[in-house]
Amino acid sequence: MQLRKQTLKSQSKQIYDVLVVGGGAAGLSAGIYLQRYLLSTLIIDKGKARSFWMQELHNYLGLPPDTPGRDVLKQGKEHYLSLEGDYLNGYVEEVIDEGETFAVRVRIGRNNPTYEVFRSRYLIAASGIIDHLPKLNNMQNVFDYAGYNLHVCLICDGYEMRDKRAGVFGSSESSLEVAFSLGWFTPHITLFTNGAFEVTDELRERLHTNNYQLVEQPITRFLGKNHQMTGVEIADGSVVELDTGLISMGSKYHADYLKNIDLEYQSGNLVTDKMNRTSHPRIFAVGDLKVGMNQVVIAAADGALAATQIWRDIRRSEGNRHSSKATNSNSLHNQVDNPNLTKASA
């Protein structure tokens, strides 16, 4: 059920089999599989997953190519709730490993927030990433086009840029390397540094060899209408006409709540095995947080894999859930009562 402030206290006494941090494609997929495995699940979502602002999912099997990401998430949430999973809009601030359980401290509400602690036996980190965007004085001018014809994923949207005049917006010299992969789809490429970094002679020569243009002045604003970018105006007042763009500026990883747990990372991503288990045996990472490709269809598969492995773990330790669930749950409640943490979170 959708948890609200009136129902939080009763649910916070429960020890969930799995707590999922994040209600995007990966987290919802995991939740659906977990509920179908007859496991108790709580999804905590801060709102607006990365796929929420994707206006069209062109490459998701079985969906019309103009399906908005928010429609997929809405249907996924409804499916999960229909399976009697619990769902809470909130922000996970901290996870503490108590041994047999995790204590998860959650902030609920932005104005006059309340705090609650939930416990679970397993944790799935599905909180994802958010892409860094070009910094302009008027950021709404960026949001007007991001997710439309201003893209963040070459693998997802390279096809949409084929044979078009494409701008590549980077945050460092290495981030501009994506232009050479984009060249598979279009030869009409202009790279922008926004005046933020220097470009070496070696890269300049490579760009010249491929007939790519380089603009190093700061960007004043994006141009266009009806969410379709048509170019950029730069600091000297001139305009570079474009049909599309690719932002390559890195991402913010939403995993600060795991900072007190020793996990293996690779370039900001969590390292997992083939079933998405991290270096901690009861923590799984799915979707954009883990090492791998960042596509919605892969995130959904990640959730299914993690949920299935957790079910296998619990099934092997408990045997028949119907005969052992009550005993195990009562035992865990007695072992993990931690009044100091609960008091601190009030």
N, C-alpha and C positions, 0 to 999 in steps of 0.2 A: 504494500500500500504506500501511497504518498505520505510520508511522515510530516507532521506539523508540530508546532510548539506544544500543542495540547497532548500529543501522543508520544513525545520524546522520552519522558521519564519511564514509561512502561517498557518501551523498546530498548532503552539503554541498559536495562537489567538483563537482557538476553545476550548470550554469547553466540554470535553468528558463526557459521562454518567459514564463511568468506566475506570479507569486506572489500569492495571494489572502489578505488579512488578514481573517479572520472566516469562521466556518462556519455562519452562519445561512442563511435562505432565499435571500438575495441571493448570498452567497458560494458556496453549494452549487450554485445554478443556474448561476452563471458557470463553476464548475469542471466541471460536467457538459457544458456546451456546449464549453468549451475542449478537453476530452479527446476529444469527438466530432469536433472540428476537427483532431485529431491533433497537438495542441500539448501540451508537457510542463507540468504544473501542480502546484504545491504549495499546499495550503490550510493555514494556521496558525490555530488556533482556541483562544481562551482558555477556552471553555466557557460554557454557559448564555446563549445568544443571547436577545434580548428576547422572541422568540416561544416560547422554551422554557417560560416560565411562563404562557403563555396557555392556559387550560384547554380552551377550545373555539373553533375557527375557524369562525365561523358563515357567513362570506361568501366562502369559497374555492371557486371553481367545480369541481364534480365530486366534492367530498369530503362525507361526511356532516357535518351541522352540529355534531355533538358531537365532531369530531376534535380531539384535543389537539395543540398546536403541537409538542410533543416527538416525537409520532409522525411528523409531516411531516419533521422534521429527521432523525430516525433513518432513514427510508426514503430521504431525499435523500443522506445520507452513504453508505449501502449502495450506492446507484446510482452515485455518484461513484467509490467504491473499485472497483466492478465494471468500470469503464472504465480501471482501472490508474492513476488519479491518486494522488499522494502526499498524505498527511494527517498533520499533527503537532499534538498538543496542546501549546500553548506560548503565551507572551506576547511580542508584538513590542514591543521597547523603542525601536528606532531604525531609521530608514531613511536611508541615505546615497546620494545620486545620484552615481555614479561616471562618468557620461557615457553609455556604451552599456549599462550595467547598473546595477541597484540592489543595494547590500549591505544585507541585512536582519538585524539583530541580534536574537536570540530568547532569551528566558529559558525554560528547560524545568524544570518542577517547582517546587513551593513551598518544600518543606523541602530544604535542601542543593541548591539549583538548579544546573544546568549551563547553559552559554551556547554558542551556536553562531551562525555567520554563514552565511546562504544568499544566493545571488545569482539575479537574474532580469532579464529584459529589460524586462518590463512589470510594473506593480503595480496590483492592484485593491483599493481600500480598501472593505471590507465589514464593518467592525468594529462598526458600529451605535451605538446609544445605549442608555442605561438611564434609566428615568423616576425622577425624584425623588418620594419618598413622604412623607406627613405624618410629622414627627418626634415620636415618643412615647417615653416611658420604656421601654416594652416594645414593641420594633419587631416582634416576632413577632406581636403583636396586629394589626399592619397586614398582614403577609404572609399571615395566615390567610384574608384576604378578597380581597387583590389578585389579579386575574386570574380571579376568580369573578364576584361581582356588584359588585365595586369595580373600575371600569374606568379606563383611561387614554386611550382614543381615542374621541372622539365619532363620527367617521365610521365606525369599525368597529362601535361598540356602541350608537349612539344608539337603534337599533331595539329593543335589549334593555331600554331604559329607558322605553319608551313608556308613558305614563299611570301611571307609578310615582312614588312619593315619592323624589325624587332629591336627594342632597347633592352640592354642588360644593365641592371642597377646593382652595383657591388658595394661592399664595405671594406674590402682589402684587395690587394693584388690577386691573392689566391682565389678569392671569390669570383673573379672575372674569368677564371678558367672554364666555367660552365659555357662560355660563348663558343668554345670549340666543339662541344657536344651539340649545342644548339645549331651549329652549322650543318648538321645532318638534315635539319628540317628547312632551313632558310639561309641563303647567302647574304641577306640584307640586314646586317647587324651593326648596331651602334652601342658602344660601351660608355657608361657614365660613372665617374668617380664621385660626383657631387662635391668636388673640391676637398675630399676627406683624407686622401692618401696619395702617395707618389707611385708612379708606374716606372718600372725599370726599362732600360734600353732593350733588354732581351725580349720583354713582353711587347714592347712597341714594334719590334721587328716582326714578331710572329703575327701581330694584328695587321701590320702592313702587308705581309705575305698573303694573308687571307682576304685582304681588301676590306677589313673591318674598320669602322671609324671609332675614334676615341674622343670623348668630350670630358674635359677635366674641370670645367667651371661649375660652380654651385648651381643647383636647380632652383628656380624661383617657384615654378608651379607646373602641375600637369594640366594639359588642355584636353577638352573633349566635352561631350554632352550625353545625357541619358546613359551614364555609366560606361560609355565607350571612349577610352582614351584615344586621342588623335595626335599627340605629341607632347613635348615639354618645352617650356620657356626657360632659358638659362640666364645667368646673371647679367650678361651684356645686352639682354633684351631680344636676342635672336631666338628663333624657334626651330627645333628639330622635329620634323614630322615623322610620326610612327603609326603603325597599325596595331601594335601589341607590345607587351613588355614582360620581362622576366626579372623578378626580384631575387637576388642571391646575396642575402645579407645575414645569414645565420638565423638562429632561433633561440628562444628562451625556453629552457626545460623546466616544466612544472613538477619538480620532485624535491623541493626543499624539505618537505615533511619527513624525508628519509635520511636526513643528514646525520642523525645519531646512530644509524645502523651501518655497519661495515659491509659495503657492497662493492662489487667490481664494476668499474666503468671503462668505457673506451670513447674518448673524445666527447664526453658529455652524455653518451648513451649507456644504458645499463646493459651489461653483458648477460646473456641468457643461453640456456641449452635449447635443443630443438623443440622442447615443449614449453619454452618461455619461462623456465625456472631460473631465478637469479642465483648468485652465489650463496644466498640464504635459502635453506630448503623449504621454507614456507612463505616466501615472497616471490611473486611472479611479476614480470613486466611485459606489457603488451602495447601494440600500436607504436606511436612515434617515439616513445621513451626508450625503446630497446634498439640495439644495433640491428640495422636492416633497412628495408625500403619503407617509405612513408606514403602508403596508399590506403584508401578506405577499405578496399577489398581485402588487403593483407591484414589490416587491423582487425577486421571481422574474423578472419581466420585465426589470428593470434588469440583472440578471446576464446574461441572454441577449443583451441589446443590447451590453453592454460586451465580452463574449466575441466576438461577431460582428465588432465593429469592430477588435479586436485581430487576429483572423484575417485580416481584409482588409488591415490594415497589413503584417503579416508576409508574406502571400501576394504583395502588390505589390512588396515589397522583395526577396523571395527567388525568386519564381517557383515552380517545382516543388519542394516540400519534400523529396521523396525523393532528389533529386539534389544538393541544396545543404545539407541540414541538418548533416551531419557536418563539412563545411568551415567553415560559419559558427560552429558550436559550438566547434570547436578554436581558431578565430581569437579568439573571445571569451575563452576560458579564458586564452590568452596575454596578452590585453590587460588583464584586470581583476584579475590576481593581486595581492593587497594584504596582505602578511604582517603589517603593523603592525596593521590592523584585526582580522585573525584572531587575532593574539597577544593583543590587548586584550580579546577576547571569551572567551578560554579561562578 
